[in-house]
Amino acid sequence: MFKELLMRKLLQSKLGSLPKEEQDKIIKVVTKNPELFQEIAMKIKTKMDSGMDQMKATMSVMEEYKDQVQKLMAED
């Protein structure tokens, strides 16, 4: 419970420029499967550490996980 609260606060701080409704959608998806998003973050970091810029690394990794993320977003 405490871990989820911290994760929500962190996400809210990072998503500050998005409308509240969009923030809520993203937070809901991430809290459904935090392990998946941790894995995604680690892969992005690895690609960035090897010299790829953040946008390309993110797009590359998200393409790999597109189906899983879409499935999470479709669940309600």
Secondary structure, DSSP 4 states (H G I P E B T S, - for coil): -HHHHHHHHHHHHHTTTS-HHHHHHHHHHHHH-HHHHHHHHHHHHHHHHTT--HHHHHHHHHHHTHHHHHHHHH--
